[in-house]
Amino acid sequence: MQIITTKDGSHTLFSEQFNEIYHSTHGAIQESMHVAIESGYRFFSSQNPDGVLRIFEVGFGTGLNALLTLIEASKQNRKVDYETIELYPVSTDVLKELNYTAILENEKYRPPFHSIHLSTWNEEHQITPNFNFKKIKASLPVQQLSNNNFQLIYFDAFAPQIQPEMWTVDVMRKMNDILVPGGILVTYCSKVAVQKTLKEAGFSIEKLPGPPGKREMLRAIKL
Ligand SMILES: C[S@@+](CC[C@H](N)C(=O)[O-])C[C@H]1O[C@@H](n2cnc3c(N)ncnc32)[C@H](O)[C@@H]1O
């Protein structure tokens, strides 16, 4: 695992196992802010401002999406239950080098970011007064998940050409099942085959402008 600095100054990782990077080289924070926070979290919470927001993330990786969500929840003073799945956890030696809170110029979030990384797997933890967190160490295609349980999914698997088993109709049906009606899934990937799979799995699709360096991304709504 190698740490790489992207164009907005924030780190990402290169996985030798998958020969792939975790985020856009144009900016890791920039990409996560655009896809997960602006197109997912803020969109959903502007239409559904009340109550606990339950979020599921595919591919915990560096924990950047979790950190940005914790910060957003804290700014909005909204309660968030965050659950994420990861089969190949990154070592804590690498994770503690990540520069996200420094780039965000908000070192007060460094301790909760570390708590997220150091929290035990498969158990719920209260990281801050309004951020509950659970990371599941398992493989998405085979893991049993509860239906009707989440309002928002950050689908952040490696690309379909690297891991096609993460983008099947069965997996997307599972994503559809775990969402409440009207729940949404956001993903950086806008490939036509992925659009088709999502529709087959019961979503309606919206194409949105992508983050810098990428023309489009997808927001899928459970019908
Ligand atoms: C694009 S990276 C995720 C980036 C992450 N969201 C972040 O902010 O750093 C994809 C992640 O999916 C994980 N992954 C690969 N196969 C998986 C599987 N079968 N089940 C769950 N996670 C898997 C990888 O280890 C990697 O961390």
The ligand as an ORCA input file, in Angstrom:
! r2SCAN-3c Opt
* xyz 0 1
  C     -12.357      2.799     -3.946
  S     -11.813      2.009     -2.466
  C     -12.786      2.787     -1.211
  C     -12.353      4.159     -0.828
  C     -12.928      4.598      0.481
  N     -14.351      4.817      0.439
  C     -12.157      5.788      0.988
  O     -12.768      6.864      1.188
  O     -10.964      5.651      1.196
  C     -12.646      0.442     -2.551
  C     -12.618     -0.343     -1.254
  O     -13.374     -1.541     -1.389
  C     -12.739     -2.543     -0.620
  N     -13.190     -3.882     -1.062
  C     -12.660     -4.664     -2.037
  N     -13.338     -5.817     -2.147
  C     -14.331     -5.768     -1.224
  C     -15.376     -6.682     -0.860
  N     -15.532     -7.837     -1.491
  N     -16.206     -6.329      0.145
  C     -16.060     -5.126      0.781
  N     -15.091     -4.220      0.465
  C     -14.240     -4.536     -0.509
  C     -11.271     -2.280     -0.905
  O     -10.420     -2.913      0.016
  C     -11.215     -0.758     -0.838
  O     -10.963     -0.309      0.450
*
